[in-house]
């Protein structure tokens, strides 16, 4: 007899196939582990980015405030320096004004003082023959001259009398030369008019005569004439 029962194909039985494929559960487990690991790394990266963003959000206002602070500090230092410079300039200007503010008045006054000095020089030395009025007048002029000199000196106005000094073009004005062997060339031997200083500034130069070396030939001729 022929057996009509069909033969079963072992590949057509899914249950049997699953039992026969032992690698199927292991592959799924590895995939799950990888997915979990990937999710974990993504979560860590997101957390780090969130921390970085939070730190930047915190640091940005601080940096801005520090920059503004530095700018304001620089402006304040500049303002303080400018104020200090202005104060120093003002103090210097005030000192200069106090010291030299009466320069114009001093220049006008010295001409009066010069005339008064000439008047004193013209007073007679012998006063016994003078009457009482003239004596008092002479004494009064001398007192005025002394008081005027004291006032001028108190205000920094001093007279330049360079007799016997070396000629200084900063303080003296040469009006003529005097040929002589009694003084070195360039030395002041005559003072036509005294000069004046206001502290360290020149009000008027002294008008002077300066020594000039004599010609040796003329000196020999003069000596020969004297011997004859």
Secondary structure, DSSP 8 states (H G I E B T S, - for coil): ---------GGG-HHHHHHH-TTHHHHHHHHHHHHHHHHHHHHHHHHHHHHHHHHHHHHHHHHHHHHHHHHHHHHHHHHHHHHHHHHHHHHHHHHHHHHHTTHHHHHHHHHHHHHHHHHHHTS-S--TTS-HHHHHHHHHHHHHHHHHHHHHHHTTEEEE--TTSB--TTTEEEEEEEE-SSS-TTBEEEEEE-EEEETTEEEE-EEEEEEE---HHHHHHHHHHHH-
